[in-house]
C-alpha cells in the first residue's frame, strides 16, 4: 500500500479510484467482519445458556401431606 496523497483528477479512471479506496478500506472491512462474527458467536452462546439458567416450571410444588393434631 502506497502512502501518497491522492487529489481529485477529472481525467483519472474511476476504476483506479475504486481500487485505491478498496486498498485503503480493506483492513477496516476485515476487522468489522471478524468483530461481527465474534459478537454473533457470543450472543448465540448466551442465548443457548439462558434456558439452562431458568428454573424448571414443569415441576409441581409438593404439598404438605402431614396432618398435625392438636
Buried (B, 14 or more C-beta within 10 A) or exposed (E): EEEEEEEEEEEEEEEEEEEBEEEEEEEEEEEEEEEEEEEEEEEEEEEEEEEEEEEEEEEEEEEEEEEEEE
